[in-house]
Structure formats: C-alpha cells, structure tokens
C-alpha cells in the first residue's frame, strides 16, 4: 500500500436528494399522452359530424317518405275523381294507370329500404371505429405505465456510497443507462471515457487519466490521475468504487467511477461540479440540461 497525497482537508458534501424522474422523459410521456387525447378529441369531433350528417339524411328520407305518401294519397284522389268525371275512360286505360301507380310505389319503397340499410351500415361502421379508438387509448395507458415502472426500477439501482477520501458521494451509476438518469438530474457534469492499458494519459475534462493495470478476474485496476500538475496513483481499486480528488483553484471535488474492467481496458465516467472549469478544446460535458 502507499500513501496518497492530499493537499487539502476533506470537505464534506451534503447528501443529495434521491433522484427524481427525468424531466425530459416525464415531458415526453406527457406529450405522448397529450397526442392521444388530442387524437381522440379530433376523432370524436369527426364522429359527431358524421352522426349529424346521418341524422340529417334520415330526416331527409323521412320527409321524402311523407311526400311520397302525400303524392299517393293525391293520386288516389285523382283516380277517384277520374272515375267520377271521366265516364268515357275505358277499362284498359284504368288498368294501365293503376299499374303505373303501383310501379311508382314499389320503386319508392325500394329506395327507402336501400337508404335505411345504408344508414344502418354507416352506424355499425362508426361503432367499430369507436371501439378501435378505445382499444388504442387503453394500449397507450399500458405503455405509459410500463415506462414509469422501468424508470423507477432504474432509480432503485443507483446507489449511495462513501468515496476513497471519506467524502460521502452522491448516487453512482454502474451502467450507461444508469448514468443517463444521473445526467438528467442536472446537478453535476458527466464525462464518459474508455482507458487503454499502456496508453498515454488521456485528457478528461481538466484532468488526465492513465490506466496502469487491469485485472478483469478480480475486478481491480490501477490508474494515475493527473490534476493541477500533480499525478496521484490510485492503486488496486475496485469496480464501482468512487475515486475522489480535489482540483482547481476552488478545490472542487471531482469523482470518477470505473464500471467495467477488461484485460487491457477500463470504462467509466468522471463527474465534476456544475461550476468546474471546462477546457476550450474539450467537448461540452453532459449534465442533463
């Protein structure tokens, strides 16, 4: 073992609150729910217009039927008047006129029956569409509930721990998906990295990291951390163990976590306070904002 150089006393970091649901994911879920509601309202509005049109058509058919009945009654009256006034009309002419009236009556009845059948089919189709919309809304609610359950499960996987400087760490992530949850909290900056054993020091934020040793079987590693022109060796550290050090003029607490160790490489992330400086040439950190 060795002694690590600590240039300043340990500063105690207050424990943060448990992570809340991601605002972006929550807004996304609200947008999805709003889209389903708006689509349902639009469909109900369209459905009302169609039903109104069907009702208007039915009233038109009923009016036509009333007119037809009036015409039939008038025709019968005319027929009676013809029998009375036209004594000279032959029997053949009377039969021809009666046949024409009967033919008109049957045609009107057939038209009315066809219209009623079409109306029934339209109403049945509308009912089927309404049932389909209800099924889609139910499915959407199920998907939203499942997404919320997945988020809660991810939050529960995040752990609180004490870093190697004895400072209580916030929540730490063990995978990229868990890191996404921390990023969306927005209280710190996060930099993901992959270190290769034997490679030159790799710049990450305002520090440099160099992997010296990797033991995949035991889940241990050794790396050098260069900060403020000083290099500190972190020897025989464990996977998912928070490694803490102070950096910068303000002595801000930096924290890195290695979550996978292979034979020749290690992957993890570095977290820095929101006010920590960022090199001009470095890529912008991910903070969830």
C-alpha positions in Angstrom: 0.0 0.0 0.0 1.0 3.6 -0.3 0.0 7.0 1.0 -2.0 9.3 -1.3 -1.0 12.9 -1.4 -3.9 15.1 -0.3 -3.2 18.8 -0.4 -6.3 20.0 1.3 -8.6 18.8 4.1 -11.6 16.7 3.2 -14.7 18.7 2.6 -18.0 17.0 3.5 -20.5 17.0 0.7 -24.1 17.1 1.8 -26.2 14.2 0.7 -28.4 14.9 -2.3 -32.0 14.0 -2.5 -33.0 10.8 -4.1 -33.2 11.1 -7.9 -36.4 12.3 -9.3 -37.9 11.2 -12.6 -36.2 12.7 -15.6 -38.0 16.0 -16.6 -37.3 15.2 -20.3 -38.8 11.7 -20.0 -41.7 12.9 -18.0 -42.4 15.7 -20.5 -42.1 13.1 -23.3 -44.7 10.9 -21.6 -46.9 13.9 -21.1 -46.6 14.8 -24.9 -47.4 11.2 -25.9 -50.5 11.2 -23.6 -51.5 14.7 -24.9 -51.2 13.4 -28.5 -53.5 10.5 -27.8 -56.0 12.8 -26.1 -56.0 15.3 -29.0 -56.3 12.5 -31.5 -59.3 11.1 -29.5 -60.9 14.6 -29.3 -60.4 15.0 -33.1 -61.9 11.6 -33.8 -64.9 12.3 -31.5 -65.4 15.7 -33.3 -65.3 14.0 -36.7 -67.6 11.2 -35.4 -70.2 13.8 -34.2 -70.2 15.4 -37.6 -70.7 12.1 -39.3 -73.6 11.2 -37.0 -75.1 14.6 -37.6 -74.9 14.0 -41.3 -76.5 10.6 -40.9 -79.3 12.1 -38.9 -79.9 14.8 -41.5 -80.0 12.2 -44.2 -82.5 10.1 -42.2 -84.7 13.2 -41.7 -84.5 13.9 -45.5 -85.6 10.3 -46.2 -88.5 10.6 -43.7 -89.5 13.8 -45.4 -89.3 12.1 -48.8 -91.4 9.3 -47.5 -94.0 11.7 -46.2 -94.1 13.5 -49.5 -94.5 10.1 -51.3 -97.4 9.2 -49.0 -99.0 12.6 -49.8 -98.5 12.0 -53.5 -100.0 8.6 -53.3 -103.0 10.0 -51.4 -103.3 12.8 -54.0 -103.0 10.2 -56.8 -105.7 8.1 -55.3 -107.9 11.2 -55.0 -107.2 12.0 -58.6 -108.0 8.4 -59.6 -111.3 8.6 -57.8 -112.1 11.9 -59.5 -111.1 10.4 -62.8 -113.6 7.6 -62.3 -116.3 10.1 -61.5 -115.5 12.8 -64.1 -114.2 10.7 -67.0 -117.1 8.3 -67.6 -115.8 7.6 -71.0 -112.4 6.2 -69.8 -112.0 2.6 -70.9 -111.2 -0.3 -68.6 -107.8 -0.8 -70.3 -106.8 2.8 -69.6 -107.7 2.5 -65.9 -105.7 -0.7 -65.6 -102.7 1.0 -67.2 -102.9 3.9 -64.8 -103.2 1.7 -61.8 -100.1 -0.3 -62.9 -98.1 2.8 -63.2 -99.1 4.0 -59.8 -98.2 0.6 -58.3 -94.8 0.6 -60.1 -94.0 4.1 -58.7 -95.0 3.0 -55.2 -92.8 -0.1 -55.3 -89.8 1.9 -56.6 -90.1 4.4 -53.8 -90.4 1.7 -51.2 -87.3 0.0 -52.6 -85.3 3.3 -52.5 -86.4 3.9 -48.9 -85.4 0.3 -47.9 -81.9 0.8 -49.5 -81.4 4.1 -47.8 -82.3 2.6 -44.4 -79.9 -0.3 -45.0 -77.0 2.1 -45.9 -77.7 4.1 -42.8 -77.5 1.0 -40.6 -74.2 0.0 -42.1 -72.8 3.5 -41.5 -73.8 3.4 -37.9 -72.3 0.0 -37.4 -69.0 1.2 -39.0 -68.9 4.2 -36.7 -69.4 1.9 -33.7 -66.5 -0.2 -34.8 -64.2 2.8 -35.1 -65.2 4.0 -31.6 -64.3 0.6 -30.2 -60.9 0.7 -32.0 -60.1 4.2 -30.5 -60.9 2.9 -27.0 -58.5 -0.1 -27.6 -55.7 2.3 -28.7 -56.2 4.5 -25.7 -56.1 1.5 -23.3 -52.9 0.3 -25.0 -51.3 3.7 -24.7 -52.1 3.8 -20.9 -50.4 0.4 -20.5 -47.3 1.6 -22.4 -47.0 4.7 -20.2 -47.4 2.6 -17.0 -44.6 0.3 -18.1 -42.3 3.2 -18.9 -42.8 4.6 -15.5 -42.1 1.3 -13.9 -38.9 0.9 -15.9 -37.7 4.4 -14.7 -38.5 3.5 -11.1 -36.5 0.3 -11.4 -33.5 2.2 -12.8 -33.6 4.8 -10.0 -33.6 2.0 -7.4 -30.4 0.5 -9.0 -28.5 3.7 -8.3 -26.5 3.5 -5.0 -25.1 5.9 -2.5 -21.6 5.3 -1.1 -18.5 6.8 0.5 -15.6 7.8 -1.7 -11.9 6.9 -1.2 -11.4 10.3 0.5 -14.1 9.5 3.0 -16.4 12.0 1.5 -20.0 10.8 1.1 -20.7 10.5 -2.6 -24.0 11.2 -4.4 -25.6 8.5 -6.4 -23.3 6.5 -8.6 -24.1 4.7 -11.8 -22.9 1.2 -12.8 -24.0 1.2 -16.4 -24.6 3.7 -19.2 -28.3 3.6 -18.8 -28.0 4.4 -15.1 -25.6 7.2 -16.0 -28.3 8.7 -18.2 -30.6 9.0 -15.1 -27.8 10.9 -13.3 -27.2 13.2 -16.3 -30.9 14.2 -16.4 -30.7 15.3 -12.7 -28.5 18.2 -13.9 -26.7 18.8 -10.7 -23.2 17.8 -12.0 -21.3 17.4 -15.3 -20.5 13.9 -16.5 -17.8 12.7 -18.9 -17.7 9.1 -20.1 -14.4 7.6 -21.1 -12.5 4.4 -22.1 -8.9 3.9 -21.0 -6.5 1.5 -22.7 -3.7 -0.1 -20.6 -0.3 1.2 -21.6 -1.6 4.2 -23.5 -0.6 7.8 -22.9 -2.5 9.9 -20.3 -6.0 10.7 -21.7 -7.5 14.1 -21.1 -10.9 14.0 -19.5 -12.4 17.4 -18.5 -9.5 19.3 -16.9 -7.6 16.3 -15.7 -5.7 13.3 -17.3 -6.2 9.6 -16.6 -3.8 6.7 -17.4 -4.7 3.1 -16.9 -1.7 1.3 -15.5 -3.1 -2.1 -14.5 -6.4 -4.1 -15.1 -7.4 -7.3 -13.5 -10.7 -8.4 -15.1 -11.0 -11.6 -12.9 -10.8 -9.7 -9.6 -12.5 -6.6 -10.9 -9.5 -4.4 -9.8 -7.5 -1.7 -11.5 -4.7 0.8 -11.0 -4.6 4.2 -12.7 -2.8 7.6 -12.5 -4.8 10.8 -12.0 -3.0 14.0 -13.1 -4.6 17.2 -11.8 -3.1 20.6 -11.1 0.3 19.4 -12.5 0.3 16.6 -9.8 0.0 12.9 -10.5 -1.6 10.6 -7.9 -1.7 6.8 -8.3 -4.9 5.1 -7.4 -3.8 1.6 -6.8 -5.8 -1.7 -6.7 -9.2 0.0 -6.7 -12.4 -1.9 -7.2 -15.0 -1.6 -9.9 -17.8 0.8 -9.0 -15.7 2.3 -6.2 -15.9 6.1 -6.2 -12.5 7.7 -6.5 -12.4 11.3 -5.2 -9.9 14.1 -5.5 -9.9 17.9 -5.4 -8.9 20.0 -8.4 -8.7 23.6 -9.4 -8.2 26.9 -7.5 -11.5 26.4 -5.8 -10.6 22.9 -4.7 -13.7 21.4 -6.2 -14.5 17.7 -5.5 -14.1 15.5 -8.7 -15.2 11.9 -8.6 -14.6 9.1 -11.1 -16.1 5.6 -11.3 -14.9 2.6 -13.3 -17.8 0.3 -14.0 -16.1 -2.3 -16.3 -12.6 -3.7 -16.4 -11.3 -6.0 -19.2 -7.9 -7.4 -19.8 -6.5 -4.3 -21.5 -9.1 -1.5 -20.9 -11.5 0.1 -18.4 -14.6 2.2 -19.0 -16.3 4.6 -16.6 -17.2 8.2 -16.1 -15.9 11.4 -14.4 -18.2 13.8 -12.6 -17.4 17.4 -11.8 -19.4 20.2 -10.0 -21.5 22.4 -12.1 -19.1 25.3 -11.7 -16.0 23.4 -12.6 -13.9 24.9 -15.5 -14.1 23.3 -18.9 -11.2 23.4 -21.4 -11.8 25.3 -24.6 -10.8 22.3 -26.7 -12.8 19.8 -24.7 -16.2 18.6 -25.8 -19.1 20.0 -23.8 -20.0 18.0 -20.8 -23.3 16.2 -20.4 -25.3 17.5 -17.5 -28.9 16.7 -18.5 -29.8 20.4 -19.1 
